[in-house]
């Protein structure tokens, strides 16, 4: 009964992922041998990861990208596009940010710079 109350309170505090992870821990006998600190760390990690993921999803949605599911791995390197795969991968690593370099992408309207 105490566990059900704890889960309810976690949901009330808007810690839904932590509540679900806690319920899963209660049902799984393997967690009985895990220390309190480790179990608690797993709960916090689950909640933290979910919040970071939700934030990233929200930022992508709010950015208004034409294709929010676009990713570097899906770039099509057709010869007529004249894209340098190595250069694209270097840009995707974002090392230019730490090196304080700027990136300017030039091209005709409708050429796919986005």
Legacy VTK file of the C-alpha trace (Angstrom):
# vtk DataFile Version 3.0
C-alpha trace
ASCII
DATASET POLYDATA
POINTS 114 float
0.000 0.000 0.000
2.830 2.398 0.814
4.291 1.810 -2.664
1.008 2.678 -4.370
0.877 5.916 -2.393
4.457 6.712 -3.415
3.655 6.126 -7.087
0.569 8.343 -6.780
2.626 11.129 -5.203
5.281 10.866 -7.916
2.590 11.263 -10.562
1.117 14.205 -8.641
4.551 15.873 -8.634
4.713 15.317 -12.411
7.455 12.693 -12.128
5.615 10.172 -14.279
8.672 8.436 -15.720
10.128 8.007 -12.255
6.790 6.609 -11.041
6.690 4.069 -13.870
10.322 3.081 -13.302
9.613 2.655 -9.586
6.605 0.454 -10.343
8.772 -1.639 -12.652
11.390 -1.987 -9.919
8.758 -3.139 -7.445
7.515 -5.841 -9.815
10.962 -7.137 -10.808
12.601 -9.397 -8.205
16.067 -8.692 -9.631
15.946 -5.224 -8.091
15.618 -6.640 -4.562
19.378 -7.266 -4.446
20.293 -3.788 -5.754
21.249 -1.187 -3.170
18.970 1.758 -2.421
21.454 4.252 -3.852
21.729 2.354 -7.131
17.963 1.937 -7.455
17.429 5.609 -6.684
20.095 6.579 -9.226
18.298 4.469 -11.858
15.022 6.244 -11.105
16.609 9.679 -11.335
18.424 8.738 -14.552
15.180 7.557 -16.159
13.392 10.799 -15.273
16.347 12.957 -16.341
16.712 11.164 -19.688
13.005 11.467 -20.428
13.019 15.184 -19.648
16.073 15.821 -21.838
14.504 13.837 -24.659
11.199 15.695 -24.309
13.012 19.035 -24.310
14.913 18.174 -27.465
11.715 16.996 -29.147
9.959 20.231 -28.147
12.833 22.389 -29.437
12.849 20.563 -32.772
9.066 20.899 -33.078
9.163 24.626 -32.199
12.010 25.311 -34.624
9.579 24.825 -37.492
11.902 22.746 -39.656
10.510 21.677 -43.017
11.441 18.085 -42.141
11.869 17.610 -38.366
12.991 14.002 -38.892
15.910 15.018 -41.130
19.357 13.825 -40.097
22.886 13.843 -41.476
22.821 10.098 -42.085
19.966 10.534 -44.608
21.746 13.039 -46.859
21.763 11.882 -50.458
25.138 12.512 -52.088
24.088 12.539 -55.762
26.861 13.724 -58.110
24.787 16.665 -59.376
24.522 18.018 -55.824
28.327 18.255 -55.593
28.339 17.650 -51.845
31.581 16.729 -50.113
30.732 13.882 -47.733
33.846 14.441 -45.620
33.110 18.154 -45.247
29.489 17.457 -44.253
30.636 14.949 -41.612
33.175 17.457 -40.257
30.422 20.078 -39.990
28.100 17.554 -38.332
30.688 16.939 -35.602
30.296 20.640 -34.589
34.013 21.032 -33.871
33.857 24.377 -35.672
31.983 25.711 -32.642
34.830 24.945 -30.237
37.289 26.374 -32.766
35.182 29.574 -33.003
34.744 29.284 -36.776
31.711 30.442 -38.740
29.869 28.478 -41.423
28.234 30.162 -44.398
26.237 28.048 -46.836
25.733 29.553 -50.277
23.580 28.395 -53.150
20.734 29.228 -55.435
17.191 29.538 -54.144
15.600 26.116 -53.942
18.921 24.294 -54.060
18.332 22.517 -50.738
20.482 24.515 -48.350
18.003 23.910 -45.553
LINES 1 115
114 0 1 2 3 4 5 6 7 8 9 10 11 12 13 14 15 16 17 18 19 20 21 22 23 24 25 26 27 28 29 30 31 32 33 34 35 36 37 38 39 40 41 42 43 44 45 46 47 48 49 50 51 52 53 54 55 56 57 58 59 60 61 62 63 64 65 66 67 68 69 70 71 72 73 74 75 76 77 78 79 80 81 82 83 84 85 86 87 88 89 90 91 92 93 94 95 96 97 98 99 100 101 102 103 104 105 106 107 108 109 110 111 112 113
